[in-house]
Amino acid sequence: MTAEAAALRHYLDAQRTSAVAILGGLSDEQLRTSALPGWTPIGLIKHLADAERHWFQRVFAGAVADDRWLEDDENPLSADHPTAEILAFYRAQCDHSNAVLATTPLDATPIGQHPGGDPDNEVADLRGIALHMIEETARHLGHLDVARELIDGRTGLGPR
């Protein structure tokens, strides 16, 4: 792994760790509470797992190994699956993404593409996908921070 790939993975892993840490100590009921309309904290983790899979597998590699279980929820930002299953799925997707970063040159071109995406805004290489996922995860950390504060008043959670 190059120094640049290691740095990208470091920042992406830091965001991922914070996402899960922000939810630490919430009950299952709280994880499924819609503090802000349209999504739940555990649903947002499911969304982040799907984003990892989408960008590193569907867009970069051109195919997804297994698409079955996420498709059975009506709302992609909430979840009916057991919490442990969602967290395990997120970890598995992050592990898969990390393996791609560890074994693939950052300038490698994606095989697939983002559906409905603007061709001028498509990521040109694996580096762009890693940067996109850092940004995507960090953006949702703010959402999780707000939801956590609305649910139980706690703030400043997760490693910084």
C-alpha positions in Angstrom: 0.0 0.0 0.0 1.4 3.4 -0.9 1.7 6.2 1.7 -1.1 8.1 0.0 -3.4 5.0 0.1 -2.5 4.5 3.7 -3.4 8.1 4.5 -6.7 7.9 2.7 -7.5 4.7 4.6 -6.5 6.3 7.9 -8.9 9.2 7.4 -11.7 7.0 6.1 -11.3 4.6 9.1 -11.3 7.6 11.5 -14.7 8.7 10.1 -16.1 5.1 10.2 -15.0 4.6 13.8 -16.6 7.9 14.8 -19.9 6.9 13.1 -20.2 3.7 15.2 -18.9 5.4 18.4 -21.5 8.2 18.2 -24.1 5.5 18.6 -22.4 3.8 21.5 -24.7 3.3 24.5 -28.0 3.9 22.7 -30.6 1.3 23.2 -32.1 -0.6 20.3 -35.2 1.5 20.6 -33.1 4.7 20.5 -31.2 3.5 17.5 -34.5 3.1 15.7 -35.9 6.5 16.8 -36.4 9.0 14.1 -35.0 12.1 15.8 -35.0 13.9 12.5 -37.7 13.2 9.9 -37.1 10.3 7.5 -34.2 8.4 9.0 -33.0 6.6 12.1 -29.4 6.4 13.5 -29.1 2.7 12.7 -30.7 3.4 9.3 -27.9 5.9 8.6 -25.3 3.2 9.4 -27.1 0.9 7.0 -26.9 3.7 4.4 -23.2 4.2 5.0 -22.7 0.4 4.5 -24.6 0.6 1.3 -22.5 3.6 0.2 -19.3 1.7 0.8 -20.6 -1.2 -1.2 -21.9 1.0 -3.9 -18.8 3.0 -4.5 -16.1 0.4 -4.0 -17.9 -2.6 -5.5 -20.7 -1.4 -7.9 -18.9 1.7 -9.2 -15.2 0.7 -8.9 -15.3 -3.0 -9.5 -18.5 -3.0 -11.7 -20.3 -5.6 -9.6 -21.7 -6.3 -6.1 -21.1 -9.6 -4.5 -24.5 -9.8 -2.7 -27.4 -7.3 -3.0 -30.1 -9.2 -1.3 -30.7 -8.1 2.3 -30.7 -4.3 1.9 -33.3 -4.4 -0.8 -36.0 -5.7 1.6 -36.3 -2.5 3.6 -38.7 0.1 2.2 -36.8 3.1 3.4 -33.1 3.0 2.8 -32.5 5.3 5.8 -34.2 3.2 8.4 -33.8 -0.5 9.2 -35.8 -3.5 10.2 -32.8 -5.8 10.5 -31.2 -6.6 13.9 -28.7 -4.0 15.0 -25.9 -6.5 15.3 -26.5 -7.6 11.7 -26.4 -4.0 10.4 -23.1 -3.3 12.3 -21.6 -6.5 11.0 -22.6 -5.6 7.5 -21.1 -2.2 7.8 -17.8 -3.7 9.1 -17.8 -6.2 6.3 -18.3 -3.5 3.7 -15.5 -1.3 5.3 -13.2 -4.4 5.3 -13.9 -5.0 1.6 -13.2 -1.3 0.8 -10.0 -1.4 2.7 -8.9 -4.5 0.9 -9.5 -2.7 -2.4 -7.4 0.3 -1.2 -4.6 -2.0 0.0 -4.3 -3.9 -3.3 -5.2 -1.5 -6.1 -3.4 1.6 -7.4 -5.2 4.8 -6.6 -5.2 5.9 -10.2 -7.0 2.7 -11.3 -10.1 3.5 -13.4 -13.6 2.4 -12.2 -15.3 -0.3 -14.3 -18.8 0.6 -13.3 -20.5 4.0 -12.9 -22.8 5.8 -10.6 -26.4 5.4 -12.0 -27.9 8.7 -13.1 -24.6 10.4 -12.4 -23.4 13.4 -14.4 -20.5 12.1 -16.6 -18.6 15.3 -15.9 -18.8 14.6 -12.1 -18.0 10.9 -12.2 -15.0 9.9 -10.1 -12.1 9.3 -12.4 -10.2 6.8 -10.2 -10.0 4.9 -6.9 -8.5 8.0 -5.3 -11.7 9.9 -6.1 -13.9 7.1 -4.7 -11.9 7.1 -1.4 -12.1 10.9 -1.1 -15.8 10.7 -1.9 -16.4 8.2 0.9 -14.4 10.3 3.4 -16.6 13.2 2.5 -19.8 11.2 2.6 -19.1 9.6 5.9 -18.0 12.9 7.5 -21.2 14.6 6.3 -23.3 12.0 7.9 -21.3 12.2 11.2 -22.9 15.6 11.6 -26.3 14.1 11.1 -25.6 11.4 13.7 -24.2 14.0 16.2 -27.4 16.0 15.9 -29.6 12.9 16.2 -27.7 11.8 19.3 -28.1 15.1 21.0 -31.8 15.1 20.3 -32.2 11.6 21.5 -30.4 11.8 24.8 -28.6 15.1 25.0 -25.1 13.7 24.6 -22.6 15.5 22.5 -18.9 15.3 21.5 -18.9 11.5 21.1 -16.6 9.5 19.0 -12.9 9.9 18.5 -11.8 13.2 16.9 
